[in-house]
């Protein structure tokens, strides 16, 4: 670092399989089920399901001539099919037949990105490795067939889930093959001129795809197969929290040496405001609030696509992103404050939301119950107590919102991700991963450390997780100097 959750387990199906047949035996060159398979064969099999528009289903399967069996028509069944396994595995069991890669940069066509509690997708190959552009294949949600999509490995979310939640996997019996054919759908070309600020100008390619989770029930943040996934590393104004590697517990850092205390059991993800810690269940995705004074947790809602909090309010997007809700503070009652929403960001007092399509960002005037468009799409946004920042769609520059409608000023160059405390902005270099601190009064940046898997900041301290999640480090305040305070933590 600086010193240098769930697919249902496979069962006998209660409904008969669809009796469609395929020619993947030919496309797969008759590779033996459960045996060696080439990257070329894996991509050919994936392309076949896309071509045939195989519909999503967790209870039905698609007959496959190459194996003589069926593959479940969901995300993990799709990867199992592409790898030509003997049967359909789940997101929990896929890692058992694969090796974990050291990083996303090692991904090649035919590998997979697996989020054990929510989703799996097949990596289709790089379209621009330097910029992080790639294509992937997946079965995503009910009512939608197998698809091929473009994405960026540096984006905060991939296929609707946090990038940091995915683990890159390589099937143990995958062998080399010629490079797959060029993607059928050519990804949108990047502009030759510098990308526009996240504010005015023409809209760039939307940073998110169509939502990939099932529609919710009729009540706000209902129970649903979708899981709200947060980070495994987060901070309030004065406390740092982390989830253990197996997600069996949440710990709070005491501020003394490497001492941590357990504050919760099994947890899917955590979210924070300046004063409050929130956590979601591994199974079900329900969200709970932590009363630190009493050491108690209270369930306050069902699962959501994502959550974010101001100092006094918690907000959540419904699993299918059809609506944004505000928690009332009473039991598990939520009120709708916006319709379709791509992502949410918060400062101490303000809520910001992006459109699902187009990616424009809007600010919420809670007193009047009104939304105002303040900028165009950005690759990512983050806010301090007083300022909102965004990375341009191609990640070539960092911009600060002036507070005047759609008026942004450039404050930095290329950036992969943004992190904030109450008063400070940090950004990571898209090539080296090094983290830099922004000194707004001097409009200058200082490199403070090397790459990390994730970062979080309290009011006066910056923390980082080592790239392999093996340790948690605290920044001393002297550029390049960090000390270990614990670890490992959940990837």
TORMIVO-476497 format. One record per residue (C-alpha): residue number from 1; x, y, z; residue in one letter. Coordinates in steps of 0.1 Angstrom, whole numbers. Layout:
BEGIN
{r NUM,{X,Y,Z},"A"}
...
This chain:
BEGIN
{r 1,{0,0,0},"X"}
{r 2,{12,34,10},"X"}
{r 3,{46,23,22},"X"}
{r 4,{60,14,-11},"X"}
{r 5,{-241,-113,-15},"X"}
{r 6,{-265,-142,-28},"X"}
{r 7,{-273,-167,-56},"X"}
{r 8,{-295,-195,-43},"X"}
{r 9,{-274,-227,-40},"X"}
{r 10,{-280,-252,-68},"X"}
{r 11,{-309,-276,-61},"X"}
{r 12,{-331,-300,-80},"X"}
{r 13,{-355,-278,-99},"X"}
{r 14,{-391,-277,-90},"X"}
{r 15,{-401,-268,-125},"X"}
{r 16,{-392,-286,-158},"X"}
{r 17,{-363,-272,-178},"X"}
{r 18,{-369,-255,-211},"X"}
{r 19,{-363,-279,-239},"X"}
{r 20,{-344,-255,-262},"X"}
{r 21,{-313,-269,-278},"X"}
{r 22,{-281,-252,-289},"X"}
{r 23,{-251,-258,-311},"X"}
{r 24,{-226,-248,-285},"X"}
{r 25,{-211,-283,-289},"X"}
{r 26,{-198,-272,-323},"X"}
{r 27,{-189,-237,-311},"X"}
{r 28,{-171,-252,-281},"X"}
{r 29,{-153,-277,-303},"X"}
{r 30,{-166,-305,-282},"X"}
{r 31,{-145,-298,-251},"X"}
{r 32,{-152,-323,-224},"X"}
{r 33,{-175,-311,-196},"X"}
{r 34,{-154,-303,-166},"X"}
{r 35,{-122,-306,-186},"X"}
{r 36,{-99,-282,-203},"X"}
{r 37,{-114,-254,-223},"X"}
{r 38,{-98,-227,-244},"X"}
{r 39,{-105,-190,-241},"X"}
{r 40,{-117,-190,-276},"X"}
{r 41,{-143,-217,-268},"X"}
{r 42,{-154,-199,-237},"X"}
{r 43,{-161,-167,-256},"X"}
{r 44,{-178,-186,-284},"X"}
{r 45,{-202,-203,-259},"X"}
{r 46,{-210,-169,-243},"X"}
{r 47,{-216,-153,-277},"X"}
{r 48,{-240,-181,-286},"X"}
{r 49,{-263,-174,-256},"X"}
{r 50,{-263,-137,-265},"X"}
{r 51,{-272,-145,-301},"X"}
{r 52,{-300,-169,-290},"X"}
{r 53,{-312,-143,-265},"X"}
{r 54,{-314,-169,-238},"X"}
{r 55,{-338,-155,-211},"X"}
{r 56,{-328,-151,-175},"X"}
{r 57,{-342,-176,-150},"X"}
{r 58,{-331,-191,-117},"X"}
{r 59,{-355,-220,-120},"X"}
{r 60,{-351,-230,-157},"X"}
{r 61,{-321,-243,-177},"X"}
{r 62,{-310,-242,-213},"X"}
{r 63,{-301,-276,-230},"X"}
{r 64,{-265,-278,-242},"X"}
{r 65,{-255,-303,-268},"X"}
{r 66,{-218,-302,-258},"X"}
{r 67,{-225,-314,-223},"X"}
{r 68,{-257,-332,-228},"X"}
{r 69,{-272,-314,-198},"X"}
{r 70,{-286,-281,-189},"X"}
{r 71,{-273,-248,-174},"X"}
{r 72,{-293,-226,-151},"X"}
{r 73,{-302,-193,-169},"X"}
{r 74,{-289,-169,-142},"X"}
{r 75,{-256,-151,-137},"X"}
{r 76,{-236,-180,-122},"X"}
{r 77,{-252,-205,-145},"X"}
{r 78,{-241,-184,-175},"X"}
{r 79,{-204,-185,-163},"X"}
{r 80,{-207,-222,-156},"X"}
{r 81,{-220,-227,-192},"X"}
{r 82,{-192,-206,-207},"X"}
{r 83,{-166,-225,-188},"X"}
{r 84,{-183,-257,-198},"X"}
{r 85,{-185,-271,-163},"X"}
{r 86,{-203,-303,-155},"X"}
{r 87,{-232,-284,-140},"X"}
{r 88,{-244,-250,-128},"X"}
{r 89,{-225,-236,-98},"X"}
{r 90,{-235,-205,-77},"X"}
{r 91,{-217,-173,-70},"X"}
{r 92,{-206,-189,-37},"X"}
{r 93,{-192,-220,-54},"X"}
{r 94,{-176,-206,-85},"X"}
{r 95,{-144,-197,-66},"X"}
{r 96,{-139,-234,-59},"X"}
{r 97,{-131,-242,-95},"X"}
{r 98,{-111,-210,-101},"X"}
{r 99,{-79,-192,-91},"X"}
{r 100,{-82,-157,-77},"X"}
{r 101,{-61,-132,-98},"X"}
{r 102,{-39,-107,-81},"X"}
{r 103,{-57,-78,-97},"X"}
{r 104,{-81,-66,-123},"X"}
{r 105,{-52,-58,-147},"X"}
{r 106,{-45,-95,-151},"X"}
{r 107,{-80,-103,-165},"X"}
{r 108,{-81,-118,-200},"X"}
{r 109,{-110,-130,-222},"X"}
{r 110,{-127,-160,-206},"X"}
{r 111,{-120,-150,-170},"X"}
{r 112,{-148,-139,-146},"X"}
{r 113,{-157,-112,-121},"X"}
{r 114,{-175,-127,-92},"X"}
{r 115,{-194,-109,-64},"X"}
{r 116,{-202,-138,-41},"X"}
{r 117,{-234,-124,-26},"X"}
{r 118,{-249,-108,-57},"X"}
{r 119,{-236,-113,-92},"X"}
{r 120,{-211,-129,-116},"X"}
{r 121,{-201,-119,-151},"X"}
{r 122,{-178,-133,-178},"X"}
{r 123,{-149,-110,-189},"X"}
{r 124,{-150,-107,-227},"X"}
{r 125,{-117,-90,-233},"X"}
{r 126,{-101,-55,-233},"X"}
{r 127,{-111,-30,-259},"X"}
{r 128,{-86,-5,-246},"X"}
{r 129,{-65,-19,-218},"X"}
{r 130,{-47,14,-212},"X"}
{r 131,{-79,32,-204},"X"}
{r 132,{-95,2,-187},"X"}
{r 133,{-123,-4,-213},"X"}
{r 134,{-136,-39,-217},"X"}
{r 135,{-166,-59,-227},"X"}
{r 136,{-184,-85,-206},"X"}
{r 137,{-212,-111,-210},"X"}
{r 138,{-238,-120,-184},"X"}
{r 139,{-273,-130,-175},"X"}
{r 140,{-285,-101,-154},"X"}
{r 141,{-322,-100,-144},"X"}
{r 142,{-357,-113,-150},"X"}
{r 143,{-372,-101,-183},"X"}
{r 144,{-338,-96,-199},"X"}
{r 145,{-319,-121,-221},"X"}
{r 146,{-282,-128,-220},"X"}
{r 147,{-263,-97,-229},"X"}
{r 148,{-230,-82,-240},"X"}
{r 149,{-220,-48,-225},"X"}
{r 150,{-191,-24,-224},"X"}
{r 151,{-177,-11,-191},"X"}
{r 152,{-146,4,-176},"X"}
{r 153,{-125,-14,-150},"X"}
{r 154,{-120,19,-131},"X"}
{r 155,{-157,27,-128},"X"}
{r 156,{-171,28,-93},"X"}
{r 157,{-198,3,-103},"X"}
{r 158,{-198,-25,-129},"X"}
{r 159,{-231,-41,-140},"X"}
{r 160,{-249,-22,-112},"X"}
{r 161,{-226,-34,-83},"X"}
{r 162,{-196,-18,-66},"X"}
{r 163,{-164,-25,-85},"X"}
{r 164,{-146,-32,-52},"X"}
{r 165,{-170,-60,-44},"X"}
{r 166,{-159,-81,-74},"X"}
{r 167,{-131,-108,-72},"X"}
{r 168,{-113,-116,-105},"X"}
{r 169,{-113,-153,-112},"X"}
{r 170,{-97,-177,-137},"X"}
{r 171,{-111,-211,-143},"X"}
{r 172,{-84,-237,-132},"X"}
{r 173,{-88,-257,-165},"X"}
{r 174,{-87,-227,-188},"X"}
{r 175,{-60,-229,-214},"X"}
{r 176,{-46,-204,-239},"X"}
{r 177,{-61,-198,-272},"X"}
{r 178,{-60,-172,-300},"X"}
{r 179,{-76,-139,-291},"X"}
{r 180,{-114,-138,-295},"X"}
{r 181,{-129,-120,-324},"X"}
{r 182,{-135,-83,-321},"X"}
{r 183,{-167,-74,-302},"X"}
{r 184,{-198,-73,-324},"X"}
{r 185,{-209,-41,-308},"X"}
{r 186,{-181,-15,-311},"X"}
{r 187,{-180,6,-279},"X"}
{r 188,{-186,43,-282},"X"}
{r 189,{-155,62,-293},"X"}
{r 190,{-139,85,-267},"X"}
{r 191,{-137,122,-277},"X"}
{r 192,{-105,134,-292},"X"}
{r 193,{-107,166,-273},"X"}
{r 194,{-106,168,-235},"X"}
{r 195,{-138,154,-221},"X"}
{r 196,{-163,180,-208},"X"}
{r 197,{-167,188,-171},"X"}
{r 198,{-195,169,-154},"X"}
{r 199,{-215,200,-160},"X"}
{r 200,{-225,217,-193},"X"}
{r 201,{-221,205,-229},"X"}
{r 202,{-232,174,-247},"X"}
{r 203,{-240,143,-228},"X"}
{r 204,{-213,117,-228},"X"}
{r 205,{-219,79,-228},"X"}
{r 206,{-240,71,-197},"X"}
{r 207,{-217,58,-170},"X"}
{r 208,{-241,31,-160},"X"}
{r 209,{-261,4,-178},"X"}
{r 210,{-297,-3,-174},"X"}
{r 211,{-305,-16,-138},"X"}
{r 212,{-298,-53,-135},"X"}
{r 213,{-318,-62,-104},"X"}
{r 214,{-355,-74,-103},"X"}
{r 215,{-383,-49,-98},"X"}
{r 216,{-393,-43,-62},"X"}
{r 217,{-426,-50,-45},"X"}
{r 218,{-451,-21,-39},"X"}
{r 219,{-435,-10,-7},"X"}
{r 220,{-403,11,-3},"X"}
{r 221,{-371,-9,0},"X"}
{r 222,{-389,-42,1},"X"}
{r 223,{-375,-76,7},"X"}
{r 224,{-361,-89,-26},"X"}
{r 225,{-334,-112,-40},"X"}
{r 226,{-314,-80,-47},"X"}
{r 227,{-288,-71,-21},"X"}
{r 228,{-278,-36,-11},"X"}
{r 229,{-240,-38,-12},"X"}
{r 230,{-217,-13,6},"X"}
{r 231,{-180,-11,11},"X"}
{r 232,{-162,-33,37},"X"}
{r 233,{-143,-2,50},"X"}
{r 234,{-159,31,60},"X"}
{r 235,{-156,60,85},"X"}
{r 236,{-178,84,104},"X"}
{r 237,{-163,118,114},"X"}
{r 238,{-143,102,142},"X"}
{r 239,{-145,64,139},"X"}
{r 240,{-132,38,114},"X"}
{r 241,{-151,5,108},"X"}
{r 242,{-141,-26,88},"X"}
{r 243,{-156,-60,79},"X"}
{r 244,{-136,-92,86},"X"}
{r 245,{-124,-112,55},"X"}
{r 246,{-152,-138,58},"X"}
{r 247,{-178,-110,65},"X"}
{r 248,{-186,-127,99},"X"}
{r 249,{-181,-95,119},"X"}
{r 250,{-178,-57,118},"X"}
{r 251,{-151,-41,139},"X"}
{r 252,{-145,-6,152},"X"}
{r 253,{-110,8,154},"X"}
{r 254,{-102,20,190},"X"}
{r 255,{-75,44,179},"X"}
{r 256,{-49,26,199},"X"}
{r 257,{-22,6,181},"X"}
{r 258,{-39,-23,163},"X"}
{r 259,{-68,-28,187},"X"}
{r 260,{-103,-33,173},"X"}
{r 261,{-136,-42,190},"X"}
{r 262,{-164,-62,174},"X"}
{r 263,{-197,-43,170},"X"}
{r 264,{-217,-66,148},"X"}
{r 265,{-219,-101,133},"X"}
{r 266,{-223,-112,97},"X"}
{r 267,{-226,-82,74},"X"}
{r 268,{-229,-76,37},"X"}
{r 269,{-218,-39,35},"X"}
{r 270,{-214,-8,57},"X"}
{r 271,{-223,29,51},"X"}
{r 272,{-217,59,73},"X"}
{r 273,{-227,95,79},"X"}
{r 274,{-207,118,100},"X"}
{r 275,{-222,103,132},"X"}
{r 276,{-239,70,123},"X"}
{r 277,{-229,36,111},"X"}
{r 278,{-253,15,90},"X"}
{r 279,{-250,-21,79},"X"}
{r 280,{-267,-45,56},"X"}
{r 281,{-274,-82,61},"X"}
{r 282,{-254,-107,40},"X"}
{r 283,{-286,-126,33},"X"}
{r 284,{-317,-105,25},"X"}
{r 285,{-299,-72,24},"X"}
{r 286,{-320,-55,51},"X"}
{r 287,{-304,-23,65},"X"}
{r 288,{-298,-16,102},"X"}
{r 289,{-287,15,121},"X"}
{r 290,{-261,13,150},"X"}
{r 291,{-268,31,182},"X"}
{r 292,{-233,34,195},"X"}
{r 293,{-241,48,229},"X"}
{r 294,{-262,17,237},"X"}
{r 295,{-243,-8,215},"X"}
{r 296,{-276,-17,198},"X"}
{r 297,{-287,-23,162},"X"}
{r 298,{-321,-17,148},"X"}
{r 299,{-335,-28,115},"X"}
{r 300,{-348,2,96},"X"}
{r 301,{-355,-10,61},"X"}
{r 302,{-353,-37,34},"X"}
{r 303,{-326,-41,7},"X"}
{r 304,{-316,-13,-17},"X"}
{r 305,{-293,-10,-47},"X"}
{r 306,{-272,15,-26},"X"}
{r 307,{-274,38,4},"X"}
{r 308,{-259,72,14},"X"}
{r 309,{-264,95,43},"X"}
{r 310,{-262,132,52},"X"}
{r 311,{-255,142,88},"X"}
{r 312,{-292,139,96},"X"}
{r 313,{-308,117,69},"X"}
{r 314,{-304,83,53},"X"}
{r 315,{-313,76,16},"X"}
{r 316,{-316,44,-4},"X"}
{r 317,{-323,35,-40},"X"}
{r 318,{-348,7,-45},"X"}
{r 319,{-332,-26,-58},"X"}
{r 320,{-343,-19,-94},"X"}
{r 321,{-333,18,-92},"X"}
{r 322,{-369,28,-100},"X"}
{r 323,{-371,52,-70},"X"}
{r 324,{-351,70,-43},"X"}
{r 325,{-364,69,-7},"X"}
{r 326,{-356,89,24},"X"}
{r 327,{-358,72,58},"X"}
{r 328,{-382,89,81},"X"}
{r 329,{-365,79,113},"X"}
{r 330,{-395,59,124},"X"}
{r 331,{-394,21,124},"X"}
{r 332,{-389,10,89},"X"}
{r 333,{-409,38,72},"X"}
{r 334,{-394,54,41},"X"}
{r 335,{-408,81,18},"X"}
{r 336,{-402,85,-19},"X"}
{r 337,{-383,116,-29},"X"}
{r 338,{-373,108,-65},"X"}
{r 339,{-380,84,-94},"X"}
{r 340,{-355,65,-114},"X"}
{r 341,{-320,71,-100},"X"}
{r 342,{-286,59,-111},"X"}
{r 343,{-265,68,-81},"X"}
{r 344,{-265,89,-49},"X"}
{r 345,{-239,110,-32},"X"}
{r 346,{-241,131,-1},"X"}
{r 347,{-224,160,18},"X"}
{r 348,{-232,169,54},"X"}
{r 349,{-264,186,44},"X"}
{r 350,{-271,179,7},"X"}
{r 351,{-282,149,-13},"X"}
{r 352,{-272,145,-49},"X"}
{r 353,{-285,120,-75},"X"}
{r 354,{-277,110,-110},"X"}
{r 355,{-300,99,-138},"X"}
{r 356,{-301,63,-148},"X"}
{r 357,{-299,73,-184},"X"}
{r 358,{-276,101,-194},"X"}
{r 359,{-260,104,-160},"X"}
{r 360,{-268,141,-153},"X"}
{r 361,{-264,150,-117},"X"}
{r 362,{-291,168,-96},"X"}
{r 363,{-291,185,-62},"X"}
{r 364,{-320,180,-37},"X"}
{r 365,{-336,210,-20},"X"}
{r 366,{-352,191,8},"X"}
{r 367,{-370,221,23},"X"}
{r 368,{-389,226,-10},"X"}
{r 369,{-389,190,-21},"X"}
{r 370,{-374,201,-54},"X"}
{r 371,{-345,188,-76},"X"}
{r 372,{-323,209,-97},"X"}
{r 373,{-299,198,-125},"X"}
{r 374,{-264,210,-116},"X"}
{r 375,{-243,192,-141},"X"}
{r 376,{-238,166,-168},"X"}
{r 377,{-225,131,-164},"X"}
{r 378,{-194,122,-146},"X"}
{r 379,{-175,89,-140},"X"}
{r 380,{-178,95,-103},"X"}
{r 381,{-187,121,-77},"X"}
{r 382,{-178,128,-41},"X"}
{r 383,{-186,156,-16},"X"}
{r 384,{-170,173,14},"X"}
{r 385,{-191,193,38},"X"}
{r 386,{-192,223,15},"X"}
{r 387,{-181,212,-19},"X"}
{r 388,{-191,187,-46},"X"}
{r 389,{-165,172,-69},"X"}
{r 390,{-167,151,-101},"X"}
{r 391,{-145,132,-124},"X"}
{r 392,{-151,138,-161},"X"}
{r 393,{-166,108,-180},"X"}
{r 394,{-132,97,-195},"X"}
{r 395,{-115,103,-161},"X"}
{r 396,{-92,129,-176},"X"}
{r 397,{-98,156,-150},"X"}
{r 398,{-113,164,-117},"X"}
{r 399,{-139,193,-114},"X"}
{r 400,{-154,213,-86},"X"}
{r 401,{-190,225,-86},"X"}
{r 402,{-191,263,-81},"X"}
{r 403,{-226,263,-66},"X"}
{r 404,{-240,280,-97},"X"}
{r 405,{-262,260,-120},"X"}
{r 406,{-241,238,-143},"X"}
{r 407,{-209,257,-135},"X"}
{r 408,{-179,236,-128},"X"}
{r 409,{-141,244,-127},"X"}
{r 410,{-112,221,-133},"X"}
{r 411,{-91,215,-102},"X"}
{r 412,{-71,184,-111},"X"}
{r 413,{-59,161,-139},"X"}
{r 414,{-67,124,-145},"X"}
{r 415,{-82,105,-115},"X"}
{r 416,{-95,69,-110},"X"}
{r 417,{-115,75,-78},"X"}
{r 418,{-124,102,-53},"X"}
{r 419,{-125,100,-15},"X"}
{r 420,{-135,127,10},"X"}
{r 421,{-135,136,47},"X"}
{r 422,{-155,165,60},"X"}
{r 423,{-131,191,46},"X"}
{r 424,{-106,173,24},"X"}
{r 425,{-106,158,-11},"X"}
{r 426,{-84,128,-21},"X"}
{r 427,{-80,113,-55},"X"}
{r 428,{-62,82,-69},"X"}
{r 429,{-40,82,-100},"X"}
{r 430,{-56,60,-127},"X"}
{r 431,{-22,45,-138},"X"}
{r 432,{-2,41,-106},"X"}
{r 433,{-30,40,-81},"X"}
{r 434,{-11,65,-58},"X"}
{r 435,{-34,86,-37},"X"}
{r 436,{-31,124,-37},"X"}
{r 437,{-45,151,-13},"X"}
{r 438,{-60,183,-26},"X"}
{r 439,{-51,216,-9},"X"}
{r 440,{-80,238,-20},"X"}
{r 441,{-65,271,-6},"X"}
{r 442,{-34,266,-27},"X"}
{r 443,{-52,247,-56},"X"}
{r 444,{-24,222,-53},"X"}
{r 445,{-21,184,-50},"X"}
{r 446,{3,163,-29},"X"}
{r 447,{10,126,-33},"X"}
{r 448,{5,112,2},"X"}
{r 449,{8,74,-5},"X"}
{r 450,{9,45,-29},"X"}
{r 451,{-20,24,-42},"X"}
{r 452,{-46,8,-20},"X"}
{r 453,{-77,-13,-25},"X"}
{r 454,{-98,13,-8},"X"}
{r 455,{-96,44,14},"X"}
{r 456,{-117,61,41},"X"}
{r 457,{-112,93,60},"X"}
{r 458,{-124,106,94},"X"}
{r 459,{-123,142,103},"X"}
{r 460,{-86,142,109},"X"}
{r 461,{-72,109,97},"X"}
{r 462,{-69,91,63},"X"}
{r 463,{-69,53,63},"X"}
{r 464,{-61,28,35},"X"}
{r 465,{-65,-9,28},"X"}
{r 466,{-35,-26,11},"X"}
{r 467,{-41,-37,-25},"X"}
{r 468,{-45,-73,-14},"X"}
{r 469,{-68,-64,16},"X"}
{r 470,{-42,-80,39},"X"}
{r 471,{-38,-49,61},"X"}
{r 472,{-53,-16,72},"X"}
{r 473,{-30,14,74},"X"}
{r 474,{-32,49,88},"X"}
{r 475,{-16,80,72},"X"}
{r 476,{7,98,96},"X"}
{r 477,{3,132,79},"X"}
{r 478,{38,130,64},"X"}
{r 479,{37,122,26},"X"}
{r 480,{46,86,20},"X"}
{r 481,{45,75,57},"X"}
{r 482,{19,51,69},"X"}
{r 483,{17,26,97},"X"}
{r 484,{-3,-6,100},"X"}
{r 485,{-32,-7,124},"X"}
{r 486,{-48,-40,116},"X"}
{r 487,{-62,-64,90},"X"}
{r 488,{-70,-82,69},"X"}
{r 489,{-105,-71,59},"X"}
{r 490,{-131,-83,35},"X"}
{r 491,{-124,-77,-2},"X"}
